[in-house]
């Protein structure tokens, strides 16, 4: 479970970082193509994290099955 706690902590930090960058982006008036691409990539990453957290929440009761699923 140490791995899981560490992984969740890492995801929480990544979410905070992405939200901070999105806030900065939203406060700017105009955006370059690089900034728009970066914003799009951040949105995609947030969706990936959401899916990953959903998968973790729906883990099977047998830890062996769960760990095999996470490692793939």
N, CA, C, O and CB atoms as a CASP TS submission, in Angstrom:
PFRMAT TS
TARGET T0000
AUTHOR 0000-0000-0000
METHOD Language model
MODEL 1
PARENT N/A
ATOM      1  N   UNK     1       0.801  -1.198   0.000  1.00  0.00           N
ATOM      2  CA  UNK     1       0.000   0.000   0.000  1.00  0.00           C
ATOM      3  C   UNK     1       0.847   1.267   0.000  1.00  0.00           C
ATOM      4  O   UNK     1       0.346   2.343  -0.327  1.00  0.00           O
ATOM      5  CB  UNK     1      -0.913  -0.005   1.182  1.00  0.00           C
ATOM      6  N   UNK     2       2.118   1.155   0.360  1.00  0.00           N
ATOM      7  CA  UNK     2       2.973   2.335   0.317  1.00  0.00           C
ATOM      8  C   UNK     2       3.064   2.881  -1.094  1.00  0.00           C
ATOM      9  O   UNK     2       3.090   4.094  -1.305  1.00  0.00           O
ATOM     10  CB  UNK     2       4.366   2.009   0.846  1.00  0.00           C
ATOM     11  N   UNK     3       3.112   1.963  -2.067  1.00  0.00           N
ATOM     12  CA  UNK     3       3.160   2.389  -3.461  1.00  0.00           C
ATOM     13  C   UNK     3       1.913   3.180  -3.810  1.00  0.00           C
ATOM     14  O   UNK     3       1.996   4.225  -4.455  1.00  0.00           O
ATOM     15  CB  UNK     3       3.305   1.180  -4.395  1.00  0.00           C
ATOM     16  N   UNK     4       0.767   2.690  -3.390  1.00  0.00           N
ATOM     17  CA  UNK     4      -0.499   3.338  -3.711  1.00  0.00           C
ATOM     18  C   UNK     4      -0.571   4.734  -3.087  1.00  0.00           C
ATOM     19  O   UNK     4      -0.966   5.687  -3.759  1.00  0.00           O
ATOM     20  CB  UNK     4      -1.676   2.479  -3.228  1.00  0.00           C
ATOM     21  N   UNK     5      -0.200   4.864  -1.833  1.00  0.00           N
ATOM     22  CA  UNK     5      -0.222   6.174  -1.164  1.00  0.00           C
ATOM     23  C   UNK     5       0.724   7.145  -1.861  1.00  0.00           C
ATOM     24  O   UNK     5       0.386   8.310  -2.066  1.00  0.00           O
ATOM     25  CB  UNK     5       0.165   6.034   0.327  1.00  0.00           C
ATOM     26  N   UNK     6       1.887   6.669  -2.217  1.00  0.00           N
ATOM     27  CA  UNK     6       2.859   7.505  -2.915  1.00  0.00           C
ATOM     28  C   UNK     6       2.341   7.916  -4.290  1.00  0.00           C
ATOM     29  O   UNK     6       2.498   9.063  -4.709  1.00  0.00           O
ATOM     30  CB  UNK     6       4.193   6.768  -3.054  1.00  0.00           C
ATOM     31  N   UNK     7       1.729   6.975  -4.976  1.00  0.00           N
ATOM     32  CA  UNK     7       1.202   7.250  -6.316  1.00  0.00           C
ATOM     33  C   UNK     7       0.063   8.276  -6.252  1.00  0.00           C
ATOM     34  O   UNK     7       0.004   9.196  -7.067  1.00  0.00           O
ATOM     35  CB  UNK     7       0.708   5.943  -6.980  1.00  0.00           C
ATOM     36  N   UNK     8      -0.836   8.110  -5.282  1.00  0.00           N
ATOM     37  CA  UNK     8      -1.930   9.062  -5.120  1.00  0.00           C
ATOM     38  C   UNK     8      -1.412  10.451  -4.767  1.00  0.00           C
ATOM     39  O   UNK     8      -1.929  11.452  -5.262  1.00  0.00           O
ATOM     40  CB  UNK     8      -2.895   8.578  -4.047  1.00  0.00           C
ATOM     41  N   UNK     9      -0.412  10.513  -3.929  1.00  0.00           N
ATOM     42  CA  UNK     9       0.193  11.799  -3.580  1.00  0.00           C
ATOM     43  C   UNK     9       0.801  12.465  -4.808  1.00  0.00           C
ATOM     44  O   UNK     9       0.667  13.673  -5.001  1.00  0.00           O
ATOM     45  CB  UNK     9       1.265  11.612  -2.497  1.00  0.00           C
ATOM     46  N   UNK    10       1.460  11.674  -5.624  1.00  0.00           N
ATOM     47  CA  UNK    10       2.057  12.181  -6.860  1.00  0.00           C
ATOM     48  C   UNK    10       0.985  12.714  -7.812  1.00  0.00           C
ATOM     49  O   UNK    10       1.162  13.762  -8.434  1.00  0.00           O
ATOM     50  CB  UNK    10       2.872  11.077  -7.548  1.00  0.00           C
ATOM     51  N   UNK    11      -0.122  11.985  -7.919  1.00  0.00           N
ATOM     52  CA  UNK    11      -1.215  12.432  -8.792  1.00  0.00           C
ATOM     53  C   UNK    11      -1.843  13.724  -8.268  1.00  0.00           C
ATOM     54  O   UNK    11      -2.173  14.618  -9.047  1.00  0.00           O
ATOM     55  CB  UNK    11      -2.290  11.334  -8.912  1.00  0.00           C
ATOM     56  N   UNK    12      -2.006  13.819  -6.949  1.00  0.00           N
ATOM     57  CA  UNK    12      -2.559  15.051  -6.367  1.00  0.00           C
ATOM     58  C   UNK    12      -1.667  16.248  -6.685  1.00  0.00           C
ATOM     59  O   UNK    12      -2.162  17.322  -7.027  1.00  0.00           O
ATOM     60  CB  UNK    12      -2.722  14.903  -4.838  1.00  0.00           C
ATOM     61  N   UNK    13      -0.356  16.062  -6.572  1.00  0.00           N
ATOM     62  CA  UNK    13       0.575  17.148  -6.878  1.00  0.00           C
ATOM     63  C   UNK    13       0.504  17.518  -8.353  1.00  0.00           C
ATOM     64  O   UNK    13       0.520  18.698  -8.702  1.00  0.00           O
ATOM     65  CB  UNK    13       2.010  16.752  -6.499  1.00  0.00           C
ATOM     66  N   UNK    14       0.426  16.526  -9.207  1.00  0.00           N
ATOM     67  CA  UNK    14       0.336  16.794 -10.640  1.00  0.00           C
ATOM     68  C   UNK    14      -0.951  17.550 -10.976  1.00  0.00           C
ATOM     69  O   UNK    14      -0.940  18.454 -11.812  1.00  0.00           O
ATOM     70  CB  UNK    14       0.402  15.481 -11.433  1.00  0.00           C
ATOM     71  N   UNK    15      -2.049  17.186 -10.333  1.00  0.00           N
ATOM     72  CA  UNK    15      -3.317  17.892 -10.554  1.00  0.00           C
ATOM     73  C   UNK    15      -3.186  19.351 -10.121  1.00  0.00           C
ATOM     74  O   UNK    15      -3.631  20.251 -10.833  1.00  0.00           O
ATOM     75  CB  UNK    15      -4.474  17.201  -9.783  1.00  0.00           C
ATOM     76  N   UNK    16      -2.581  19.589  -8.959  1.00  0.00           N
ATOM     77  CA  UNK    16      -2.380  20.978  -8.499  1.00  0.00           C
ATOM     78  C   UNK    16      -1.545  21.768  -9.496  1.00  0.00           C
ATOM     79  O   UNK    16      -1.871  22.910  -9.819  1.00  0.00           O
ATOM     80  CB  UNK    16      -1.699  20.998  -7.116  1.00  0.00           C
ATOM     81  N   UNK    17      -0.472  21.162  -9.981  1.00  0.00           N
ATOM     82  CA  UNK    17       0.400  21.842 -10.951  1.00  0.00           C
ATOM     83  C   UNK    17      -0.359  22.171 -12.235  1.00  0.00           C
ATOM     84  O   UNK    17      -0.248  23.276 -12.766  1.00  0.00           O
ATOM     85  CB  UNK    17       1.630  20.968 -11.276  1.00  0.00           C
ATOM     86  N   UNK    18      -1.126  21.210 -12.726  1.00  0.00           N
ATOM     87  CA  UNK    18      -1.889  21.433 -13.960  1.00  0.00           C
ATOM     88  C   UNK    18      -2.944  22.524 -13.764  1.00  0.00           C
ATOM     89  O   UNK    18      -3.143  23.361 -14.645  1.00  0.00           O
ATOM     90  CB  UNK    18      -2.562  20.125 -14.418  1.00  0.00           C
ATOM     91  N   UNK    19      -3.617  22.516 -12.615  1.00  0.00           N
ATOM     92  CA  UNK    19      -4.610  23.553 -12.337  1.00  0.00           C
ATOM     93  C   UNK    19      -3.961  24.930 -12.256  1.00  0.00           C
ATOM     94  O   UNK    19      -4.511  25.908 -12.760  1.00  0.00           O
ATOM     95  CB  UNK    19      -5.351  23.246 -11.032  1.00  0.00           C
ATOM     96  N   UNK    20      -2.793  25.009 -11.623  1.00  0.00           N
ATOM     97  CA  UNK    20      -2.081  26.294 -11.542  1.00  0.00           C
ATOM     98  C   UNK    20      -1.721  26.808 -12.932  1.00  0.00           C
ATOM     99  O   UNK    20      -1.889  27.991 -13.226  1.00  0.00           O
ATOM    100  CB  UNK    20      -0.807  26.153 -10.688  1.00  0.00           C
ATOM    101  N   UNK    21      -1.225  25.915 -13.784  1.00  0.00           N
ATOM    102  CA  UNK    21      -0.870  26.317 -15.150  1.00  0.00           C
ATOM    103  C   UNK    21      -2.112  26.727 -15.939  1.00  0.00           C
ATOM    104  O   UNK    21      -2.062  27.671 -16.727  1.00  0.00           O
ATOM    105  CB  UNK    21      -0.138  25.173 -15.874  1.00  0.00           C
ATOM    106  N   UNK    22      -3.219  26.024 -15.731  1.00  0.00           N
ATOM    107  CA  UNK    22      -4.459  26.393 -16.410  1.00  0.00           C
ATOM    108  C   UNK    22      -4.971  27.745 -15.935  1.00  0.00           C
ATOM    109  O   UNK    22      -5.520  28.511 -16.727  1.00  0.00           O
ATOM    110  CB  UNK    22      -5.523  25.326 -16.187  1.00  0.00           C
ATOM    111  N   UNK    23      -4.800  28.046 -14.664  1.00  0.00           N
ATOM    112  CA  UNK    23      -5.212  29.346 -14.141  1.00  0.00           C
ATOM    113  C   UNK    23      -4.392  30.461 -14.784  1.00  0.00           C
ATOM    114  O   UNK    23      -4.945  31.479 -15.198  1.00  0.00           O
ATOM    115  CB  UNK    23      -5.063  29.387 -12.606  1.00  0.00           C
ATOM    116  N   UNK    24      -3.093  30.275 -14.867  1.00  0.00           N
ATOM    117  CA  UNK    24      -2.234  31.268 -15.529  1.00  0.00           C
ATOM    118  C   UNK    24      -2.648  31.458 -16.984  1.00  0.00           C
ATOM    119  O   UNK    24      -2.709  32.582 -17.482  1.00  0.00           O
ATOM    120  CB  UNK    24      -0.754  30.840 -15.453  1.00  0.00           C
ATOM    121  N   UNK    25      -2.929  30.357 -17.652  1.00  0.00           N
ATOM    122  CA  UNK    25      -3.342  30.402 -19.054  1.00  0.00           C
ATOM    123  C   UNK    25      -4.637  31.200 -19.205  1.00  0.00           C
ATOM    124  O   UNK    25      -4.768  32.018 -20.115  1.00  0.00           O
ATOM    125  CB  UNK    25      -3.525  28.974 -19.611  1.00  0.00           C
ATOM    126  N   UNK    26      -5.584  30.955 -18.308  1.00  0.00           N
ATOM    127  CA  UNK    26      -6.886  31.627 -18.411  1.00  0.00           C
ATOM    128  C   UNK    26      -6.784  33.122 -18.122  1.00  0.00           C
ATOM    129  O   UNK    26      -7.643  33.889 -18.555  1.00  0.00           O
ATOM    130  CB  UNK    26      -7.883  30.988 -17.451  1.00  0.00           C
ATOM    131  N   UNK    27      -5.761  33.543 -17.407  1.00  0.00           N
ATOM    132  CA  UNK    27      -5.593  34.958 -17.068  1.00  0.00           C
ATOM    133  C   UNK    27      -4.924  35.753 -18.186  1.00  0.00           C
ATOM    134  O   UNK    27      -4.920  36.984 -18.156  1.00  0.00           O
ATOM    135  CB  UNK    27      -4.780  35.089 -15.798  1.00  0.00           C
ATOM    136  N   UNK    28      -4.361  35.061 -19.167  1.00  0.00           N
ATOM    137  CA  UNK    28      -3.715  35.735 -20.287  1.00  0.00           C
ATOM    138  C   UNK    28      -4.759  36.118 -21.327  1.00  0.00           C
ATOM    139  O   UNK    28      -5.776  35.443 -21.487  1.00  0.00           O
ATOM    140  CB  UNK    28      -2.625  34.838 -20.916  1.00  0.00           C
ATOM    141  N   UNK    29      -4.490  37.212 -22.029  1.00  0.00           N
ATOM    142  CA  UNK    29      -5.429  37.667 -23.050  1.00  0.00           C
ATOM    143  C   UNK    29      -5.331  36.880 -24.339  1.00  0.00           C
ATOM    144  O   UNK    29      -6.328  36.342 -24.820  1.00  0.00           O
ATOM    145  CB  UNK    29      -5.205  39.115 -23.338  1.00  0.00           C
ATOM    146  N   UNK    30      -4.151  36.810 -24.894  1.00  0.00           N
ATOM    147  CA  UNK    30      -3.938  36.095 -26.154  1.00  0.00           C
ATOM    148  C   UNK    30      -2.981  34.937 -25.910  1.00  0.00           C
ATOM    149  O   UNK    30      -2.151  34.961 -25.001  1.00  0.00           O
ATOM    150  CB  UNK    30      -3.383  37.049 -27.258  1.00  0.00           C
ATOM    151  N   UNK    31      -3.133  33.915 -26.765  1.00  0.00           N
ATOM    152  CA  UNK    31      -2.318  32.719 -26.588  1.00  0.00           C
ATOM    153  C   UNK    31      -1.645  32.345 -27.901  1.00  0.00           C
ATOM    154  O   UNK    31      -2.254  32.382 -28.971  1.00  0.00           O
ATOM    155  CB  UNK    31      -3.171  31.548 -26.069  1.00  0.00           C
ATOM    156  N   UNK    32      -0.375  31.986 -27.788  1.00  0.00           N
ATOM    157  CA  UNK    32       0.354  31.497 -28.954  1.00  0.00           C
ATOM    158  C   UNK    32      -0.085  30.061 -29.245  1.00  0.00           C
ATOM    159  O   UNK    32      -0.769  29.431 -28.438  1.00  0.00           O
ATOM    160  CB  UNK    32       1.900  31.574 -28.724  1.00  0.00           C
ATOM    161  N   UNK    33       0.314  29.567 -30.389  1.00  0.00           N
ATOM    162  CA  UNK    33      -0.037  28.186 -30.742  1.00  0.00           C
ATOM    163  C   UNK    33       0.606  27.198 -29.763  1.00  0.00           C
ATOM    164  O   UNK    33       0.017  26.163 -29.453  1.00  0.00           O
ATOM    165  CB  UNK    33       0.409  27.866 -32.190  1.00  0.00           C
ATOM    166  N   UNK    34       1.793  27.511 -29.282  1.00  0.00           N
ATOM    167  CA  UNK    34       2.462  26.645 -28.309  1.00  0.00           C
ATOM    168  C   UNK    34       1.670  26.611 -27.004  1.00  0.00           C
ATOM    169  O   UNK    34       1.504  25.549 -26.404  1.00  0.00           O
ATOM    170  CB  UNK    34       3.910  27.129 -28.048  1.00  0.00           C
ATOM    171  N   UNK    35       1.182  27.768 -26.567  1.00  0.00           N
ATOM    172  CA  UNK    35       0.395  27.838 -25.338  1.00  0.00           C
ATOM    173  C   UNK    35      -0.937  27.092 -25.488  1.00  0.00           C
ATOM    174  O   UNK    35      -1.382  26.418 -24.559  1.00  0.00           O
ATOM    175  CB  UNK    35       0.140  29.303 -24.954  1.00  0.00           C
ATOM    176  N   UNK    36      -1.563  27.214 -26.648  1.00  0.00           N
ATOM    177  CA  UNK    36      -2.816  26.492 -26.885  1.00  0.00           C
ATOM    178  C   UNK    36      -2.586  24.982 -26.895  1.00  0.00           C
ATOM    179  O   UNK    36      -3.388  24.219 -26.355  1.00  0.00           O
ATOM    180  CB  UNK    36      -3.448  26.938 -28.213  1.00  0.00           C
ATOM    181  N   UNK    37      -1.497  24.566 -27.506  1.00  0.00           N
ATOM    182  CA  UNK    37      -1.162  23.139 -27.527  1.00  0.00           C
ATOM    183  C   UNK    37      -0.888  22.633 -26.113  1.00  0.00           C
ATOM    184  O   UNK    37      -1.344  21.554 -25.735  1.00  0.00           O
ATOM    185  CB  UNK    37       0.061  22.882 -28.432  1.00  0.00           C
ATOM    186  N   UNK    38      -0.145  23.412 -25.339  1.00  0.00           N
ATOM    187  CA  UNK    38       0.151  23.019 -23.958  1.00  0.00           C
ATOM    188  C   UNK    38      -1.131  22.919 -23.136  1.00  0.00           C
ATOM    189  O   UNK    38      -1.275  22.010 -22.319  1.00  0.00           O
ATOM    190  CB  UNK    38       1.120  24.023 -23.308  1.00  0.00           C
ATOM    191  N   UNK    39      -2.054  23.841 -23.346  1.00  0.00           N
ATOM    192  CA  UNK    39      -3.331  23.805 -22.639  1.00  0.00           C
ATOM    193  C   UNK    39      -4.112  22.543 -23.008  1.00  0.00           C
ATOM    194  O   UNK    39      -4.701  21.893 -22.144  1.00  0.00           O
ATOM    195  CB  UNK    39      -4.163  25.064 -22.960  1.00  0.00           C
ATOM    196  N   UNK    40      -4.111  22.212 -24.267  1.00  0.00           N
ATOM    197  CA  UNK    40      -4.783  21.003 -24.730  1.00  0.00           C
ATOM    198  C   UNK    40      -4.158  19.755 -24.103  1.00  0.00           C
ATOM    199  O   UNK    40      -4.868  18.844 -23.676  1.00  0.00           O
ATOM    200  CB  UNK    40      -4.725  20.915 -26.261  1.00  0.00           C
ATOM    201  N   UNK    41      -2.844  19.721 -24.053  1.00  0.00           N
ATOM    202  CA  UNK    41      -2.131  18.587 -23.457  1.00  0.00           C
ATOM    203  C   UNK    41      -2.450  18.469 -21.968  1.00  0.00           C
ATOM    204  O   UNK    41      -2.597  17.360 -21.454  1.00  0.00           O
ATOM    205  CB  UNK    41      -0.611  18.737 -23.664  1.00  0.00           C
ATOM    206  N   UNK    42      -2.558  19.592 -21.278  1.00  0.00           N
ATOM    207  CA  UNK    42      -2.922  19.557 -19.863  1.00  0.00           C
ATOM    208  C   UNK    42      -4.329  19.002 -19.675  1.00  0.00           C
ATOM    209  O   UNK    42      -4.571  18.224 -18.753  1.00  0.00           O
ATOM    210  CB  UNK    42      -2.821  20.957 -19.251  1.00  0.00           C
ATOM    211  N   UNK    43      -5.244  19.394 -20.533  1.00  0.00           N
ATOM    212  CA  UNK    43      -6.617  18.873 -20.450  1.00  0.00           C
ATOM    213  C   UNK    43      -6.648  17.369 -20.669  1.00  0.00           C
ATOM    214  O   UNK    43      -7.359  16.645 -19.973  1.00  0.00           O
ATOM    215  CB  UNK    43      -7.519  19.568 -21.477  1.00  0.00           C
ATOM    216  N   UNK    44      -5.881  16.913 -21.631  1.00  0.00           N
ATOM    217  CA  UNK    44      -5.802  15.476 -21.906  1.00  0.00           C
ATOM    218  C   UNK    44      -5.224  14.745 -20.700  1.00  0.00           C
ATOM    219  O   UNK    44      -5.719  13.685 -20.317  1.00  0.00           O
ATOM    220  CB  UNK    44      -4.944  15.203 -23.165  1.00  0.00           C
ATOM    221  N   UNK    45      -4.189  15.303 -20.108  1.00  0.00           N
ATOM    222  CA  UNK    45      -3.556  14.657 -18.949  1.00  0.00           C
ATOM    223  C   UNK    45      -4.529  14.595 -17.765  1.00  0.00           C
ATOM    224  O   UNK    45      -4.575  13.591 -17.054  1.00  0.00           O
ATOM    225  CB  UNK    45      -2.266  15.417 -18.541  1.00  0.00           C
ATOM    226  N   UNK    46      -5.302  15.660 -17.554  1.00  0.00           N
ATOM    227  CA  UNK    46      -6.281  15.637 -16.467  1.00  0.00           C
ATOM    228  C   UNK    46      -7.325  14.542 -16.685  1.00  0.00           C
ATOM    229  O   UNK    46      -7.748  13.889 -15.731  1.00  0.00           O
ATOM    230  CB  UNK    46      -6.970  17.002 -16.342  1.00  0.00           C
ATOM    231  N   UNK    47      -7.737  14.341 -17.924  1.00  0.00           N
ATOM    232  CA  UNK    47      -8.674  13.253 -18.224  1.00  0.00           C
ATOM    233  C   UNK    47      -8.035  11.883 -17.982  1.00  0.00           C
ATOM    234  O   UNK    47      -8.690  10.966 -17.487  1.00  0.00           O
ATOM    235  CB  UNK    47      -9.159  13.356 -19.678  1.00  0.00           C
ATOM    236  N   UNK    48      -6.757  11.751 -18.333  1.00  0.00           N
ATOM    237  CA  UNK    48      -6.051  10.493 -18.089  1.00  0.00           C
ATOM    238  C   UNK    48      -5.974  10.200 -16.592  1.00  0.00           C
ATOM    239  O   UNK    48      -6.164   9.061 -16.164  1.00  0.00           O
ATOM    240  CB  UNK    48      -4.635  10.542 -18.695  1.00  0.00           C
ATOM    241  N   UNK    49      -5.697  11.228 -15.806  1.00  0.00           N
ATOM    242  CA  UNK    49      -5.629  11.053 -14.352  1.00  0.00           C
ATOM    243  C   UNK    49      -6.999  10.655 -13.815  1.00  0.00           C
ATOM    244  O   UNK    49      -7.107   9.781 -12.955  1.00  0.00           O
ATOM    245  CB  UNK    49      -5.132  12.352 -13.660  1.00  0.00           C
ATOM    246  N   UNK    50      -8.036  11.296 -14.325  1.00  0.00           N
ATOM    247  CA  UNK    50      -9.402  10.961 -13.894  1.00  0.00           C
ATOM    248  C   UNK    50      -9.708   9.492 -14.174  1.00  0.00           C
ATOM    249  O   UNK    50     -10.265   8.801 -13.321  1.00  0.00           O
ATOM    250  CB  UNK    50     -10.436  11.865 -14.608  1.00  0.00           C
ATOM    251  N   UNK    51      -9.346   9.013 -15.364  1.00  0.00           N
ATOM    252  CA  UNK    51      -9.566   7.608 -15.706  1.00  0.00           C
ATOM    253  C   UNK    51      -8.753   6.680 -14.799  1.00  0.00           C
ATOM    254  O   UNK    51      -9.246   5.648 -14.343  1.00  0.00           O
ATOM    255  CB  UNK    51      -9.201   7.357 -17.176  1.00  0.00           C
ATOM    256  N   UNK    52      -7.510   7.065 -14.548  1.00  0.00           N
ATOM    257  CA  UNK    52      -6.652   6.246 -13.700  1.00  0.00           C
ATOM    258  C   UNK    52      -7.216   6.158 -12.280  1.00  0.00           C
ATOM    259  O   UNK    52      -7.222   5.081 -11.684  1.00  0.00           O
ATOM    260  CB  UNK    52      -5.225   6.816 -13.673  1.00  0.00           C
ATOM    261  N   UNK    53      -7.685   7.275 -11.739  1.00  0.00           N
ATOM    262  CA  UNK    53      -8.275   7.259 -10.405  1.00  0.00           C
ATOM    263  C   UNK    53      -9.548   6.419 -10.380  1.00  0.00           C
ATOM    264  O   UNK    53      -9.822   5.721  -9.404  1.00  0.00           O
ATOM    265  CB  UNK    53      -8.575   8.686  -9.938  1.00  0.00           C
ATOM    266  N   UNK    54     -10.309   6.492 -11.443  1.00  0.00           N
ATOM    267  CA  UNK    54     -11.518   5.676 -11.539  1.00  0.00           C
ATOM    268  C   UNK    54     -11.161   4.199 -11.552  1.00  0.00           C
ATOM    269  O   UNK    54     -11.820   3.391 -10.898  1.00  0.00           O
ATOM    270  CB  UNK    54     -12.322   6.041 -12.797  1.00  0.00           C
ATOM    271  N   UNK    55     -10.124   3.847 -12.293  1.00  0.00           N
ATOM    272  CA  UNK    55      -9.674   2.452 -12.336  1.00  0.00           C
ATOM    273  C   UNK    55      -9.204   1.974 -10.961  1.00  0.00           C
ATOM    274  O   UNK    55      -9.464   0.837 -10.567  1.00  0.00           O
ATOM    275  CB  UNK    55      -8.542   2.290 -13.361  1.00  0.00           C
ATOM    276  N   UNK    56      -8.510   2.856 -10.237  1.00  0.00           N
ATOM    277  CA  UNK    56      -8.044   2.494  -8.903  1.00  0.00           C
ATOM    278  C   UNK    56      -9.223   2.297  -7.947  1.00  0.00           C
ATOM    279  O   UNK    56      -9.208   1.397  -7.108  1.00  0.00           O
ATOM    280  CB  UNK    56      -7.095   3.571  -8.359  1.00  0.00           C
ATOM    281  N   UNK    57     -10.226   3.135  -8.084  1.00  0.00           N
ATOM    282  CA  UNK    57     -11.406   3.043  -7.224  1.00  0.00           C
ATOM    283  C   UNK    57     -12.152   1.740  -7.469  1.00  0.00           C
ATOM    284  O   UNK    57     -12.715   1.159  -6.542  1.00  0.00           O
ATOM    285  CB  UNK    57     -12.339   4.238  -7.459  1.00  0.00           C
ATOM    286  N   UNK    58     -12.157   1.283  -8.709  1.00  0.00           N
ATOM    287  CA  UNK    58     -12.897   0.081  -9.076  1.00  0.00           C
ATOM    288  C   UNK    58     -12.050  -1.178  -9.005  1.00  0.00           C
ATOM    289  O   UNK    58     -12.307  -2.148  -9.718  1.00  0.00           O
ATOM    290  CB  UNK    58     -13.456   0.230 -10.460  1.00  0.00           C
ATOM    291  N   UNK    59     -11.042  -1.163  -8.146  1.00  0.00           N
ATOM    292  CA  UNK    59     -10.146  -2.325  -8.079  1.00  0.00           C
ATOM    293  C   UNK    59     -10.893  -3.545  -7.541  1.00  0.00           C
ATOM    294  O   UNK    59     -11.775  -3.407  -6.694  1.00  0.00           O
ATOM    295  CB  UNK    59      -8.916  -2.017  -7.191  1.00  0.00           C
ATOM    296  N   UNK    60     -10.546  -4.728  -8.025  1.00  0.00           N
ATOM    297  CA  UNK    60     -11.190  -5.954  -7.554  1.00  0.00           C
ATOM    298  C   UNK    60     -10.793  -6.253  -6.107  1.00  0.00           C
ATOM    299  O   UNK    60      -9.766  -5.763  -5.637  1.00  0.00           O
ATOM    300  CB  UNK    60     -10.819  -7.141  -8.464  1.00  0.00           C
ATOM    301  N   UNK    61     -11.593  -7.049  -5.399  1.00  0.00           N
ATOM    302  CA  UNK    61     -11.304  -7.337  -3.990  1.00  0.00           C
ATOM    303  C   UNK    61     -10.028  -8.144  -3.776  1.00  0.00           C
ATOM    304  O   UNK    61      -9.414  -8.050  -2.713  1.00  0.00           O
ATOM    305  CB  UNK    61     -12.455  -8.074  -3.384  1.00  0.00           C
ATOM    306  N   UNK    62      -9.621  -8.931  -4.760  1.00  0.00           N
ATOM    307  CA  UNK    62      -8.399  -9.731  -4.630  1.00  0.00           C
ATOM    308  C   UNK    62      -7.196  -8.866  -5.005  1.00  0.00           C
ATOM    309  O   UNK    62      -7.081  -8.453  -6.159  1.00  0.00           O
ATOM    310  CB  UNK    62      -8.464 -11.011  -5.530  1.00  0.00           C
ATOM    311  N   UNK    63      -6.285  -8.578  -4.047  1.00  0.00           N
ATOM    312  CA  UNK    63      -5.135  -7.709  -4.333  1.00  0.00           C
ATOM    313  C   UNK    63      -4.260  -8.205  -5.484  1.00  0.00           C
ATOM    314  O   UNK    63      -3.700  -7.394  -6.221  1.00  0.00           O
ATOM    315  CB  UNK    63      -4.289  -7.573  -3.099  1.00  0.00           C
ATOM    316  N   UNK    64      -4.135  -9.516  -5.650  1.00  0.00           N
ATOM    317  CA  UNK    64      -3.296 -10.034  -6.735  1.00  0.00           C
ATOM    318  C   UNK    64      -3.841  -9.595  -8.090  1.00  0.00           C
ATOM    319  O   UNK    64      -3.075  -9.198  -8.968  1.00  0.00           O
ATOM    320  CB  UNK    64      -3.211 -11.571  -6.668  1.00  0.00           C
ATOM    321  N   UNK    65      -5.152  -9.665  -8.263  1.00  0.00           N
ATOM    322  CA  UNK    65      -5.763  -9.232  -9.520  1.00  0.00           C
ATOM    323  C   UNK    65      -5.530  -7.751  -9.722  1.00  0.00           C
ATOM    324  O   UNK    65      -5.197  -7.302 -10.818  1.00  0.00           O
ATOM    325  CB  UNK    65      -7.270  -9.545  -9.540  1.00  0.00           C
ATOM    326  N   UNK    66      -5.710  -6.994  -8.642  1.00  0.00           N
ATOM    327  CA  UNK    66      -5.547  -5.541  -8.727  1.00  0.00           C
ATOM    328  C   UNK    66      -4.118  -5.169  -9.119  1.00  0.00           C
ATOM    329  O   UNK    66      -3.915  -4.349 -10.014  1.00  0.00           O
ATOM    330  CB  UNK    66      -5.914  -4.884  -7.390  1.00  0.00           C
ATOM    331  N   UNK    67      -3.123  -5.769  -8.450  1.00  0.00           N
ATOM    332  CA  UNK    67      -1.736  -5.430  -8.754  1.00  0.00           C
ATOM    333  C   UNK    67      -1.360  -5.832 -10.172  1.00  0.00           C
ATOM    334  O   UNK    67      -0.615  -5.119 -10.845  1.00  0.00           O
ATOM    335  CB  UNK    67      -0.800  -6.100  -7.761  1.00  0.00           C
ATOM    336  N   UNK    68      -1.874  -6.975 -10.632  1.00  0.00           N
ATOM    337  CA  UNK    68      -1.603  -7.387 -12.016  1.00  0.00           C
ATOM    338  C   UNK    68      -2.172  -6.365 -12.989  1.00  0.00           C
ATOM    339  O   UNK    68      -1.556  -6.060 -14.011  1.00  0.00           O
ATOM    340  CB  UNK    68      -2.200  -8.787 -12.301  1.00  0.00           C
ATOM    341  N   UNK    69      -3.360  -5.832 -12.665  1.00  0.00           N
ATOM    342  CA  UNK    69      -4.003  -4.836 -13.514  1.00  0.00           C
ATOM    343  C   UNK    69      -3.200  -3.528 -13.543  1.00  0.00           C
ATOM    344  O   UNK    69      -3.041  -2.920 -14.601  1.00  0.00           O
ATOM    345  CB  UNK    69      -5.432  -4.570 -13.025  1.00  0.00           C
ATOM    346  N   UNK    70      -2.698  -3.099 -12.384  1.00  0.00           N
ATOM    347  CA  UNK    70      -1.949  -1.852 -12.290  1.00  0.00           C
ATOM    348  C   UNK    70      -0.616  -1.937 -13.015  1.00  0.00           C
ATOM    349  O   UNK    70      -0.177  -0.965 -13.630  1.00  0.00           O
ATOM    350  CB  UNK    70      -1.723  -1.486 -10.838  1.00  0.00           C
ATOM    351  N   UNK    71       0.020  -3.077 -12.945  1.00  0.00           N
ATOM    352  CA  UNK    71       1.347  -3.234 -13.548  1.00  0.00           C
ATOM    353  C   UNK    71       1.319  -3.269 -15.067  1.00  0.00           C
ATOM    354  O   UNK    71       2.350  -3.044 -15.700  1.00  0.00           O
ATOM    355  CB  UNK    71       1.990  -4.488 -13.040  1.00  0.00           C
ATOM    356  N   UNK    72       0.163  -3.546 -15.673  1.00  0.00           N
ATOM    357  CA  UNK    72       0.071  -3.655 -17.135  1.00  0.00           C
ATOM    358  C   UNK    72       0.038  -2.321 -17.790  1.00  0.00           C
ATOM    359  O   UNK    72      -0.039  -2.236 -19.016  1.00  0.00           O
ATOM    360  CB  UNK    72      -1.141  -4.431 -17.538  1.00  0.00           C
TER
END
